[in-house]
């Protein structure tokens, strides 16, 4: 009875989030591995997606970010691009998350993800789905002001981070500091998506990548500075068990523990 309950709950959540795209994935695997389908529905959607600690929009933003960053799961990315639009993301919000990943996983992954989004939007339009475009960024930043605006954005996340960067790299690679700061003006300062969503996306992507401990630690702390709770970060880590596996989620959770100890 417990397994049946998880399965039923999972199918309902799969339908709510991914709709036809999720159903197509399930059907494509049933002939080769029905056990994988059952486990996927029970665990991913019956156990993880059905939890209340993080809203569905935040979950799908986290998943789009992580799959973009991983860069080798385009079919699954397309399913979750659909999912993000299904649960309330605007087209421009999804574009922003993909654009933001240029800072964390590089431009090739973002180009591939943006092309995947184009395919998804074309298919949804053919199905008669009219997605909300959303807001364009309205704060145009002068090239002369990029560094100063970047400093403001960085200090909002963590007032001590600029000093850390300058002490670590000014003597060795001052251009790196400049480009990190200006990147905050180019990307983070864009005002057409909530900053909590930006940090949720970054925490998820860095957890999934698993190769940037110091940067993940910074962004967990920064996310908490702008209102993300420890419980929400824990939910991101549980979500990443689905998309990058338990080792990355365990490592991310240990980093969260370190952040919470230091914040005391």
GILIN-V731737 format. One record per helix or strand. SS is the DSSP state (~ for helix, > for strand). FROM is the first residue (numbers start at 0). LEN is the number of residues. Records with the same first field share a line. If there is no record, write none. Layout:
SS = FROM-LEN, FROM-LEN
This chain:
~ = 1-29, 33-15, 55-15, 73-13, 90-10, 101-4, 106-20, 142-15, 160-28, 194-15, 212-13, 229-14, 245-18
